[in-house]
Amino acid sequence: MQPGKKHAGKFLPAILVLLAMLIVACGGSSGNSTATSNKLSDDKQIYVSPDSGLSDVATLDPALSTDSASISALDMMFVGLVQLDDNLKVYGELAQTWNTSSDGLTWTFTLRQGLKFSDGNPITADDVIFSIDRALKPELKSTVAPAYLALVKDSDKRFAGKVPTLINDSLFAPDPSTVKIVTTQKAQYFLDALTYSTSYVVEKSFVEKYGDTDFLKHLGEGGCSGPFILDKHVSGQQVSFTPNKNYWGPKPQLKKVVFPFYKDPQTTYKAYQSNQVDTAGVPTANLDQARALPNKQFRQAPELAIDYYALNFLVKPFNNIKIRQAFALAIDKDTISQNIYKGSRLPTNHIVPQGMPGYNPNLKGPGGVTSTKGDKDLAKQLFQQGMQEEHYTTANFPQVTLTVATGGSQTAKNEFQFVQQQWKDTLGVSVTINDEDFNKLLDDTSAATGNAKGIQMWAIAWIADYPDPQDWTTLLFGKGSSYNETNFGQNQSKNATAEQQIQDLMTTADANQNSSERISQYNQIEQQLVDDAAWIPRLQRQSSYVLKPCVKGIIDNAQGLVPPADWSKIYKTGDSPCGNTNTYK
């Protein structure tokens, strides 16, 4: 998950406003999951994990998911051929085994025996290839499917409407238990890409019965392949789930999981304090108080997530590389980390976060600056050079707007106001802050791709979709990627040719079978992206949250996910304090 993806995400998206993280977006070890003697009765096995800063999830359609809140909900109800385990390694979910052809282009998956959807109908190879093909339907206008399914042969033609289907083109179901997928090139990350929700399996007959949109209204009746089914979805209130009795794997112990929507992180945290919810993100102002809570309620775990500012290369003045670099170097990230986030997020110049394969400890910021405090003198110098190149004066310099989605977070507001003042003090530029709804921001960022009239600059986050540097490079900045929202290499600037050469190197690295060479190539790519200010990375996240002592069996991982089978290990005990479940019975 971009914004957190996006998640991402996953897109993840991941996500600036989701300070009160869902359990599936942050996790946390809560003790010995085998000590069940104090386990609560079934009617009290209700887990309440608030979704902060949102009035609703953006979508419940696997083909359309771009943000961590939506993906967290989707992960409850749908699964794919393969997924990631607690150690972020690919394992077979619906697929029992798989192999590749000698040329590395054809992947053959054998499904587990006895798989069923939540309505009892069998999950077959036809459902799998239908789901992948459906995600690329041009009518759905998915902003994610073209990126995560880009390796599937002719996926670009399917999305563009040039071919009516990929079934029997690159997607095959020779029998009910066998799936064959033909790819365009060898790629080490293909299985990782299949773990994203665009490959999750929906029920073909169910979608055909109700339609591409209306089937989502009936997920309580059937159509789910994951460990839960939809219980209730009320915009502005909650989305909740109950166990899928036909899920192939170990069944959940929880009888209901509820994601209620809260308007802001502070309100969410107060709900935790009054035992209305079982977990919550901790606002910066409450970190010291949360750390002092008894029974190890406070949790902090590293995340593969980067908060960043994005600049649209097609919108002036950010078509000029020196002006972009100046905006980047004017920011003191150390002060943001220490004074605003109280050390809960770490300053960074990196696009590929620490903890990811391909992390480059020797990476430098724009202009060779190694410090995360920036360089105000160099920023002023570069800014004046850029002004001269574009024939700008103070009078005709374009108006600059930073679009954000604070979700009511005072900490986020403090950060943006601080950066706004830094740009004013260092560069003499008055930046307007536009604070909008998070789902609106997702739409606006997606619309920025190839759009000279799109939003100019925005603040958001990216959470790893899978542990491979391709997820942070080619997926986000590659030629033709729907996630290339900054329009790197897809512009008419003086540096466009150099940018396109880096995009060519991305394609080479993606296909490289030599792991060390491949990582070196991604390091080179990342350094050039940072030099070009394709992003202005600012902070690497750590999840800071609280969890009631009564919740057992949750396992931390840096990508913030709960593999489907892990729900069988999560349950509630009589340990105090615990969230009051009466509201959600």
Secondary structure, DSSP 4 states (H G I P E B T S, - for coil): ------EETTE----TT--S--HHHH----S-TT--TTBPPGGG-EEE--EET-SS-S-S-GGG--SHHHHHHHHHH---SEEE-TTS-EEESSEEEEEE-TTS-EEEEEEPTT-B-TTSPBP-HHHHHHHHHHHT-GGG--SSHHHHTTTBTTHHHHHHTSSS--BTTTEEEEETTEEEEEBSS--TTHHHHHTSGGG----HHHHHHH-TTGGGGGTTTS---SSEEEEEEETTTEEEEEE-TT-SSPPPS-SEEEEEEESSHHHHHHHHHTTSSSEEE--GGGHHHHHT-STT-EEEEEEEEEEEEEE-TTSTTTTSHHHHHHHHHT--HHHIIIIISTTSEEE---SS-TTSTT--TT---GGG---TT--HHHHHHHHHHHHHHHT--TTTPPPEEEEE--TT-HHHHHHHHHHHHHHHHHH---EEEEE--HHHHHHHHHHTTT-TTS-SEEEEEEE-SSSSGGGGTHHHHSTT-TT-TT-TTSS-STTHHHHHHHHHHHHHHHH---HHHHHHHHHHHHHHHHHTTSEEEEEEEEEEEEE-TTEE-----TT----GGGGGG-EEBS-SS----GGG-
